[in-house]
Amino acid sequence: MAYTTSDFTAGEKVTFVPDHANGDVFHEDCRHGTVYSCSNDKVFVRYLKNGMPAQAHDPGSLVKNEW
């Protein structure tokens, strides 16, 4: 499913799936995080294992989690 920014709200758990993972949410380069905020065209995600500022992603590269 292709998401848009309006599909996300702050606090949701998501997985970032890089292009080279070809949609495989279990690929070793996928990252789990939490939506921090959204703009018109980007979703900002904070990751569990880094203290860096939220990173911007295209909404189509994110998958919602149930965890």
N, C-alpha and C positions, 0 to 999 in steps of 0.2 A: 504494500500500500504506500503510495506517495503522499507524504504529509505536507502541510503548509504551516506557516508560523502560527496561524490561528488554531491549530490542533494541539498546541502545547501551552501549558501553564506552569508557572514557577512551582518548584517542588516535585515535579514529576520525575520519575526514574527513567533514564533512557540509556541506550547503547549507541555509540558512534560507530558506524560501519564504513571504513575507508573504501574508496572505489576499487582498489585492487583486491578487496575481499570478495567481490562479486556477490554481495548480499548474504554472505555466510556470517551470521551473528556469532559463531563460535570461532572465527578466525582469531589467531593470536594477537593481531594488531587492533582488534576492536577494544573500545574503552567504555567503561560504565561510569555514569555520572548522573548529576541532578540538574534539571533545567533551572537556571538562575533568572533569566528574563528573555524576552523576545523583542525584535525590532520588526520593521516591515518585511525584511527578507532573510533575517538570520535568527537562529536560536542560540542563546548563550548558555553553555554548559560548564558546570564546575565538576571536576573529576575527583574521585575518592582518594587517589594516591598522589595528588600534587596540590601544593598550596598556592599555585599560581592563579591569576585572575581567570574568570570564566572565558572560555574559548568560543568563538563564533563559528557556527556551522550552518550549511544549507539544511533546511528541514528534511529534505529527501535522503540525507545521509544518516538520519536518526531513526531508531526503532524504539517504541515505548516498551517498558518492562513491567512485569507483574510482581517483581521482588521488592 
